[in-house]
C-alpha cells in the first residue's frame, strides 16, 4: 500500500475512534449524576471529622470548575465506553502488518490486559477511602481540610490509572518471555530484586504515599508476578522439550534448506 493510502487509512481510523469517544462522552453527560455519586462515595466514607461541616460535600474555588469537572468526567467515561471501538480501530490498522502467530499472541494478551486493568482499577476504588483517611488524619486538631472537586478527582483518577497500569506489569513479563527476551532462569535469578522493585515502585507511584495503599498495590502485584513466573517456567520447559532440528550441525556447517517452511513463510508474509 502506498504511503498516502496509509495516511488516509490512519485518518479514517482516527475519525472513527474520535466519533466513538464523542458518543461515549454524550452517554457520560446524560448519566453524569449517578457516575459522580459513585466517584464521590469513597470521600463520603472517611470520618466526619475530616469533612467540611461533617457533610459529604466537596468545594470549588472557581466559577468554571463545575463545568470543567463535568467535561473531564464525560471524557473519561467516553474513553472507557468507546474502548472497544478505538481499540478495534488501532488493531485494524496494525493487524495487516503482523504475522499469523503474532496476531494470535495479540488476541491472548489483549484478552488478559483488559481484565487485569479493570481488576487494578477496582482495587484502587476500594482503597480510595483508606488512603484519604490516612492522609487527612494528619490534619491538626480544630482544623478542617477543604477538599476541592478538582483535587479529589485528580487523586481518584491517578489512583485508578496507576493501579490498573501496575497490574499490567506481570503481563509484560510474560510477553518478554514468549518473545525469547526474558527467560525463566533470569527471572528466578532476579526474583528478589524484582520484588523489591515492585514495593519501591508502589511506594513512589501511589499518590497518597501511605503504607496501606502501598501494600494494597504491591502485594497483589507480587502475586501476579509469581503467576507470570510460573507461566514463564512452563513455557521454557515446553520450549526446551521441542527437538532442535539443527542441533547436530557444527557451527561451520550449513543447515539444510526446507522449501516447505520457506513457502509457508511466504504465504504468511504481510501483503502491506
N, C-alpha and C positions, 0 to 999 in steps of 0.2 A: 504494500500500500504506500503511495507517495506521501511525502511529508505533509502536504496541505490536507490530504484526506485524514491523516492522523489528527491534525489540529481541528478540523471540522468535527470529527467524531468526539474529540475531547470537549469541544464547546457544547455539543448536543448533550453529552453525558452530564456536564456540569449544570446545564439549564434544567434538565430533568431532576437532578438531585436538589437544586435550589427550589424548584416548584414543590417537590415533596416536603422540604423543610418548611416552606411557607404554609403549605396545607396543614402540617403538623402544628405550626405556630398558631394558626387560626383555631385549631381544636384546643390548644392550651389557653388561648384567650377566652374561649367560651367556658371552659371549666377551670378558670383561674382561681376562684374562691375555694373550692374543695382541695385543689392542689396546694394552695398556700396554707390551708389549715393543716395538711399533712406535714408540710415543711416546718411549720411553726410548733408542731406538737412537742418535739424534744425540748424546746425552750420552756414550754408550759410545765414540764416535769421537774425542772430544777426547783430547789427550795424557794419558798415565797420571800424569804429574807433577801434573796439576791435579785428580786424583780421589783420594778418600779411600782410602788403602792401595793405590792403583793399581788398584782394582777398579771395575767398573761398578755402583756401589751408591749410591743416594741415601739421605738420612737423614730422620728425622721427629723432631719435638720435642714432639709431643702424643699423648695416647692416642687421641683421636678422629680424628687426621689421616688415617690409612689409610682409615677408613670414609668420611670427608668426601670424600677423593680419589676413592673409588670412586663415590660419588653424583654428583660433578661430571662424571666421565668418562662415566657412564651417561646423564646429562642431555645432554651434548654429543652423544654418539652417537645418542640418541633424537631430538634436533633434526635431525641430519643424515639419519638413516634415514627419519624421518617428514616430511621436507621436501616430497615430492610431495603428501602428504595436507594439511598445513596451508597450503601454497601454493594448492592447489586450493580449499580452503575459503575462503581470502581472495579468490581470483579469483571464486568462485561468488557471494560476497556483493557484490562490486563490479561485476561484469560487466553486470548488468541496467541499471545507470546509465550505461553507455558507449554511444557511437555505434558503428556497424559498423566505420568506419575506425579509431577508437581501439582497438577490440578487435584488429584486425589488427596494429596497431603494438605492442600489448602482447604478442601472441604472439611477434613477432620479437625484441623486446627481452628478454623473459624467456628465450627460447632462446639468446640471446647472453650474458645475465648469468650463467647457471649455469656454462657452461664457463670464462668469464673468472674467476669467483671460484675455481673449482677449480684453474685454472692458477696463480693467485696463491698459493693455499694450498700447492700442491705445490712451488712455487719457494721458499716460506718454509721448508718442511720440509727441502729440500735445503741450505739455508744456515744451518740452526739450529746445526750443529756449528761452522761457521766463526765465527759470532757469539759462541758460548760460548767457543771457543778464544781469541779476541781479548780478550774481557772477562776471562777467568780468567788470561790471560797477564800481566796487570798485578800478579798476586799476588807479593809479595816472596819471596825465596829462603827455604827451610826453613819455609814457611807453606803449609798445605794448606787450601783453602776447603771449608767444609761446606755443600753444596748440599742444601737440603731439598726434599722432594717438592712441597710447596705452591708454593715459589718457582719451581721448574723448570716445573711445569705452568702457572703463571700466565704465565711468559715464553713458553712454547711456544704457548699459546692466543692470547696477544696478537700474536705474530708471524704466526700463521696468519690471524687475523681482519684484521690491518692490511694484509697483502699481498693478501688476497682482496678487501677493500673498495677498496684503491687501484686494482686492476685494473679496477674498475667506473667510475672517473672518466672515461676516454675515452668510455664508453658514454653518460654523461650529456651529454657534448659533442654527440654525435650526436642525442640526444633533443632537446636545446635547438635544434639546427639544424633538425630536422624540424618542430619546433613554431613555427619562424619567429622565435625569440627571439635566436638567435646565428647570424649569417651567416658565410660563409667569409671575406669581406673583413675582418670584425672579428677572426676567429681569426688570419688572416695578419698583421694589424697587431699583435696581442698575442702573437705566437708566442714571441718571446724572453722576455717577461715570464712567460708560462705555463710555459715550460721551466724557467726559473729557479725559479718557484714549486714545480714538481714536485720539484726537488732539495732545496729548503728543507723542503718537507713530508716528504720521505723522511728527511731528517736529523733532523727533530723527532719524527716518528711512530714510527720504529723503536725498540723498547725497548732494543736493545743499544747504540745510538748510535755504532757503529763505522763506518769508511768503507766496508768491504767490504759490509756489509748495506745501507747507504745506496745504494751503486751498484747492488747486486743488485735493489733495489726501484725506483730512479729510472730506470735505463736501459731496462728493458722497458716501463715506463710511458710514457716518451718515445716509444718505437717505436709503442705502441698509440695515443698521441695523434696521431702523424703519420698513422696509418691512419685515425683519426677525421677528421682534416683533409681527407684525400683523399675520404672519403665525403661530407663536407660540401661540398667543391668540386663533385663530380659532381651532388649533389642540387641545388645552387644553379644549376648550368648547365642542368639539365633543367627546373628551375622557371622560369628566365628564358626558355627556348625556347618555353614554352607561350604561346599568344596571349592577350592581355589583352582580354576581351570588352568592357570599358568604358573602354579607353584613349583612344578617340576623343571621349569626352564631356568637356565642360568641368566645372569644379568646381561650377558653379551649375545644371547640367543633371541632371535626374533620370534614373537608369538604368531601362531597360525591365524590367517585371515578368515574369519567366519562371515561369509557373504550373507547368510541368513540374518545375522544381527545387524549388518550394515543396511540391508533392505528394510528391516523393522525400524531402525533409527531414522531412515529417510522418510518412511511413512509417518513417523511421529513428529517430524520436524515442523515447527510452526510455519504456516504459509505467509505470515505477515513479514 
